[in-house]
Each structure stands twice: as structure tokens, then as C-alpha cells.
């Protein structure tokens, strides 16, 4: 896998002083990205909630709502 160097060549880039410096008021050349940079993605875990924790949360919410519903009915009697 061979890639070209993405950095600008100082002798061919306009606006650079000898030695690669940028004079005041001049915008430096932009960087380019390298296609092979960074780690390869070899593990792609599934996204979302597992069924167990989601079931527990739903059961707790239903019990919580049922408790307050029963409490409101008892107060009305």
C-alpha cells in the first residue's frame, strides 16, 4: 500500500518563505488527510440496549406507575 506524501512541497508552494515559514498576513497551506491514518476497525459491536436490562427497566417503570395509580385511587375513596 503506497501513498503519496500529502504535505505540500515547500519549493512549489506559493506564499512560503525560504525554510518553509509563512510571512505575516499569509494563510498557511491546508493539511490533507491520509487514507491509511488511524487504526483499522476490526470489531464493530452491536448498538442498542440488551433485552435483559431493557426488560428490567420497563418492569420497574410499570411497577412505579402502578404504585402511584393505586395510591391515587386509595386517596379518592
Protein Blocks (a to p, Z undefined) as FASTA:
>chain_A
ZZddfbdcfklpghiaehhiacehiacddddddfkgcjddfbdcdedjdfklmmmmmmmm
mmmmmmmmmmmmmmmZZ
